């Protein structure tokens, strides 16, 4: 199962002869997507940055040696390129010297690959991000009714490709993903010595999805200082595990301005971190799971559809709140997320918000109308 829209965009970028960089967490399907593009090609050289001999090849890079290594291949794919030291500069040398070679690189952590690539490769690259399977992709692979029926399952086990395609083995797969791949790049590249602190931070964040987070409070929970908390959160973002959502503020003096919420890109990873795979019907965090699911899915949709939008949540000092806002093309849309249809019927836009932003649109998203938000 591959993301057809991203595949088409990658093919278009390749025609422009720019280096194509595909980012995303491990096991989301980056390599599978590229293999689908080149499955009929016998002129593709595949290298894996996890392998020591490949790292050594780039460490002692010379154009003449690399030409011999390439042979007749005209396409170069470097998997897990973030594991190669100074990868941005290495790619620049190859791009400038081998004009007839199309280069693709994948990375499961942007803190090395993207950041080190940006400066050397300005104007020479196109970046794409791949996520766990989206609601829209899953619908296209089956049908809307089937996928809506699977939502309670997705809230617990998430949408990693292997998880989706391995009925009955979801728990084991997620344990492996969370205990192995989740930390592999973070701990090795950043040389974090106190991995127990990082795990404790992840657990604290997992318990607080849908709630505002305080770096000072997290620092006390994890027995580290607040600057280290912020540093770890940045690393976790760059490894495509979590993302931050800030506050929306424009008109009112009582609007909160500097608060933040933190969500996980995948519900299954979140639940693996707290070791809770109970059915959603038996959980007291169903509302938080629904909120995390919808916001992460909306990020996928906007990214794949090429939609640029400012995103935030809204809250006042009097605890009036709206779960999610999007502002694009001069339009402001506000959304409340309700897992319960009974609660949804009672939900109204806060009067303070409607008076301050009279031209905004307000919607309540439930499992019944989820397609309006995600398709």
C-alpha atoms as one frame of an Amber mdcrd trajectory, in Angstrom:
protein
   0.000   0.000   0.000   1.717   3.222  -1.122   0.829   6.903  -1.174   0.029
   7.417  -4.837  -0.149  11.224  -4.635   3.295  11.480  -3.039   4.651   9.000
  -5.587   3.406  11.219  -8.436   4.986  14.298  -6.867   8.290  12.484  -6.411
   8.267  11.430 -10.051   7.618  15.036 -11.093  10.442  16.310  -8.857  12.819
  13.714 -10.290  12.183  15.042 -13.791  13.522  18.408 -12.632  16.808  16.632
 -11.733  16.679  17.886  -8.149  17.755  15.667  -5.271  14.603  14.140  -3.800
  14.553  13.774  -0.004  11.831  11.652   1.570  11.443  12.146   5.329   9.375
  10.258   7.879   9.586   7.933  10.863  11.011   4.458  10.408   8.599   1.863
   9.053   6.118   4.335   7.497   6.864   3.068   3.977   9.538   5.361   2.525
  11.571   2.525   1.015   8.452   0.701  -0.165   7.309   3.817  -2.006  10.644
   4.275  -3.784  10.836   0.595  -4.697   7.382   0.884  -6.257   8.747   3.631
  -8.513  11.859   1.731  -9.581  10.722  -1.885  -9.462  11.141  -2.208 -13.219
  14.450  -0.382 -13.331  17.725  -2.310 -13.627  19.831   0.864 -13.353  19.229
   1.720  -9.692  21.887   1.478  -6.966  20.464   1.065  -3.458  22.615   2.007
  -0.469  21.676   1.788   3.217  23.097   4.421   5.555  22.681   2.051   8.498
  25.481  -0.129   7.084  29.028   0.618   8.177  30.630   0.067   4.774  28.239
   2.599   3.220  29.117   5.135   5.937  32.808   4.520   5.217  32.237   4.942
   1.481  30.865   8.438   2.047  33.447   9.279   4.715  36.185   8.758   2.109
  34.192  10.135  -0.788  35.869  10.838  -4.093  33.938  11.427  -7.290  36.074
   9.037  -9.356  35.630   6.228  -6.840  31.899   6.826  -6.696  31.627   6.748
 -10.497  33.226   3.319 -10.436  30.880   2.269  -7.634  27.844   3.437  -9.624
  28.850   1.666 -12.804  26.003   1.882 -15.332  23.408   2.844 -12.714  21.715
   6.181 -13.353  19.581   6.275 -10.192  21.056   6.393  -6.676  18.878   5.704
  -3.619  20.337   6.234  -0.141  18.147   4.795   2.622  18.455   6.169   6.173
  20.825   8.836   4.886  20.802  10.657   8.230  23.205   7.997   9.513  25.935
   9.263   7.152  28.109  12.028   8.574  27.934  15.369   6.740  25.378  13.924
   4.347  24.331  17.321   2.990  27.823  18.194   1.812  28.321  14.672   0.414
  25.128  14.918  -1.618  26.113  18.352  -2.907  29.431  16.977  -4.200  27.660
  14.136  -5.996  24.946  16.390  -7.435  27.486  18.881  -8.770  29.810  16.234
 -10.211  27.404  13.606 -11.534  24.924  15.545 -13.613  23.436  12.480 -15.250
  22.575  10.758 -11.931  19.222  11.164 -10.188  19.650  11.024  -6.402  17.024
  10.013  -3.829  17.612  10.021  -0.070  15.365   8.879   2.762  15.668   9.825
   6.413  13.865   8.885   9.597  15.091  11.879  11.553  15.193  15.414  10.232
  17.584  16.697  12.935  20.513  15.394  10.877  19.319  14.850   7.335  17.149
  17.913   6.776  19.110  20.398   8.863  22.494  19.448   7.473  21.106  19.182
   3.973  19.391  22.562   3.929  22.432  24.808   3.664  24.575  22.845   1.183
  21.620  21.923  -1.017  19.731  25.202  -1.213  17.911  25.196  -4.548  19.089
  21.659  -5.360  16.508  19.557  -3.507  12.821  18.774  -3.064  11.583  17.474
   0.286   8.557  15.291   0.987   7.254  13.960   4.277   5.641  10.551   4.652
   3.402   9.634   7.579   1.748   6.469   8.894  -1.150   5.573   6.595  -3.787
   8.293   6.442  -7.546   7.940   6.715  -7.852   9.084   3.113  -5.365   6.456
   1.881  -7.112   3.700   3.824 -10.489   4.728   2.431  -9.121   4.612  -1.107
  -7.769   1.131  -0.436 -11.107  -0.177   0.886 -14.160   2.081   1.201 -15.493
   4.826   3.451 -17.897   2.680   5.464 -15.251   0.048   6.228 -12.706   2.606
   7.377 -15.239   4.442   9.546 -16.015   1.144  11.229 -12.270   0.683  11.855
 -11.864   4.032  13.650 -12.110   2.530  17.189  -9.309   0.146  16.185  -7.185
   2.984  14.756  -7.592   5.005  17.959  -5.882   2.201  19.873  -3.427   0.682
  17.387  -2.760   3.542  14.977  -1.975   3.356  11.278   1.580   2.163  10.704
   1.509   0.068   7.509   2.662  -3.166   9.178   0.141  -2.681  11.983  -2.713
  -2.098   9.548  -1.843  -5.193   7.519  -1.188  -7.570  10.446  -4.501  -8.305
  12.118  -3.969  -9.990  15.467  -0.298  -8.980  15.780  -0.758  -5.258  16.376
   0.414  -5.265  19.991   3.654  -7.138  19.276   4.493  -4.950  16.287   3.891
  -1.729  18.212   6.004  -2.917  21.119   8.865  -3.552  18.695   8.388  -0.195
  16.986   8.262   1.729  20.245  11.115  -0.091  21.980  13.512  -0.413  19.043
  12.995   1.856  16.065  11.530   4.673  18.138  14.772   5.350  19.974  17.355
   4.065  17.497  18.295   7.323  15.798  17.581   9.590  18.757  19.811   7.804
  21.236  22.626   6.990  18.797  22.874  10.302  16.968  22.222  12.680  19.852
  24.257  10.528  22.268  21.651  10.994  24.976  23.098   9.397  28.091  19.991
   9.540  30.238  17.668   7.475  28.058  15.495   6.755  31.094  14.741  10.480
  31.318  13.723  10.567  27.663  11.418   7.584  28.131   9.908   9.167  31.231
   9.327  12.378  29.260   7.609  10.448  26.465   5.348   8.762  28.989   4.476
  12.103  30.574   3.653  13.569  27.152   1.562  10.515  26.293  -0.564  11.020
  29.391  -1.068  14.700  28.558  -2.304  14.587  24.940  -5.106  17.079  24.505
  -3.936  19.072  27.543  -1.703  22.089  27.780   1.837  21.194  28.761   4.271
  23.060  30.965   7.998  22.553  30.449   8.588  23.347  34.119   6.063  20.722
  35.205   7.551  18.149  32.834  11.018  18.969  34.171   9.872  18.176  37.704
   8.272  14.902  36.603  11.417  13.786  34.766  13.965  15.230  37.226  15.691
  17.323  34.559  15.768  21.066  33.856  13.231  22.778  31.594  15.827  23.579
  28.901  16.636  19.876  28.599  12.897  19.139  28.362  12.552  21.582  25.468
  15.668  20.121  23.801  14.310  16.575  24.073  10.913  17.663  22.742  12.604
  19.251  19.726  14.485  16.008  19.079  11.275  13.982  19.368   9.628  16.342
  16.872  12.503  15.996  14.450  12.231  12.227  14.715   8.549  12.453  13.677
   7.207  11.066  16.952   5.399  14.133  18.314   4.390  17.608  17.173   3.440
  20.830  18.926   0.301  22.919  18.554   0.396  26.526  19.738  -2.336  28.931
  20.759  -4.356  31.268  18.554  -4.537  34.845  19.803  -5.386  38.080  18.069
  -8.104  40.241  19.584  -8.772  39.472  23.213  -6.736  40.417  26.278  -7.809
  37.238  28.059  -6.700  34.868  25.278  -3.792  32.632  26.239  -0.849  33.506
  24.007   2.144  31.290  24.756   0.709  27.919  25.699   1.131  24.683  23.765
  -0.247  21.189  23.383   1.745  18.175  22.226   0.343  15.332  20.142   1.680
  12.077  18.721   1.793  11.408  14.988   0.402   7.936  15.665  -2.043   6.754
  18.325  -0.527   3.275  18.371   2.907   4.586  19.338   1.322   6.715  22.055
  -0.535   3.744  23.503   2.578   1.553  23.302   4.506   4.090  25.367   1.955
   3.837  28.198   1.424   0.081  27.583  -2.347   0.389  27.193  -4.072  -1.321
  24.279  -7.489  -1.609  25.916 -10.511  -1.208  23.628 -11.616   2.393  23.288
 -15.017   1.572  24.800 -13.285   0.661  28.088 -11.018   3.709  28.357 -11.308
   7.020  30.151  -9.029   8.712  27.596 -11.238   8.061  24.542 -11.817  11.786
  24.006  -8.081  12.513  24.085  -7.401   9.633  21.666 -10.058  11.005  19.291
  -8.537  14.486  19.451  -5.000  13.184  18.842  -6.208  11.033  15.946  -8.091
  13.840  14.205  -5.358  16.447  14.491  -2.625  14.067  13.316  -4.833  12.907
  10.423  -5.582  16.499   9.461  -1.841  17.204   9.323  -1.440  14.258   6.949
  -4.306  15.446   4.759  -3.014  19.027   4.518   0.518  17.853   3.772  -0.500
  15.411   1.046  -3.003  17.848  -0.477  -0.425  20.651  -0.509  -2.533  22.870
   1.770  -0.748  25.670   3.633  -2.548  26.594   6.846  -1.803  28.157  10.220
  -2.928  25.728  12.935  -3.577  26.276  16.645  -5.970  25.778  19.532  -7.843
  28.550  21.318  -8.292  29.102  25.030  -9.035  31.960  27.404  -8.059  32.531
  31.007 -11.674  31.638  31.888 -11.092  28.122  30.449 -13.168  28.623  27.302
 -11.566  26.470  24.649 -11.745  25.275  21.049  -9.788  22.147  20.147  -8.406
  23.139  16.765  -8.290  26.130  14.419  -7.078  26.537  10.856  -6.477  29.835
   9.133  -5.801  29.919   5.410  -6.574  32.273   2.532  -8.008  34.760   5.013
 -10.576  32.279   6.371 -10.715  31.039   9.970 -12.266  27.645  10.714 -12.784
  26.333  14.258 -13.358  22.699  15.185 -14.474  20.859  18.306 -13.861  17.107
  18.467 -16.408  14.915  20.248 -16.207  11.132  20.428 -19.722  11.004  21.892
 -22.637  11.986  19.678 -24.574  12.990  22.797 -21.829  15.429  23.804 -21.613
  16.709  20.234 -25.282  17.732  20.218 -24.710  19.876  23.288 -21.604  21.592
  21.907 -21.829  25.240  20.897 -19.221  27.753  19.802 -18.068  29.845  22.797
 -19.811  33.207  22.726 -16.537  35.024  23.420 -15.007  33.462  20.328 -17.953
  34.090  18.003 -18.098  37.736  19.029 -14.356  38.224  18.558 -14.262  36.348
  15.222 -17.737  36.763  13.705 -16.658  35.645  10.220 -15.204  32.334  11.403
 -16.821  28.960  10.711 -17.456  26.468  13.515 -17.874  22.685  13.178 -18.141
  19.720  15.516 -16.388  16.579  14.253 -17.612  13.162  15.383 -17.181   9.621
  14.034 -20.363  10.202  12.048 -19.079  13.121   9.953 -15.321  12.495  10.099
 -15.057  12.329   6.307 -15.939  16.020   6.122 -12.727  16.782   8.026 -10.347
  14.157   6.655 -11.341  13.787   2.991
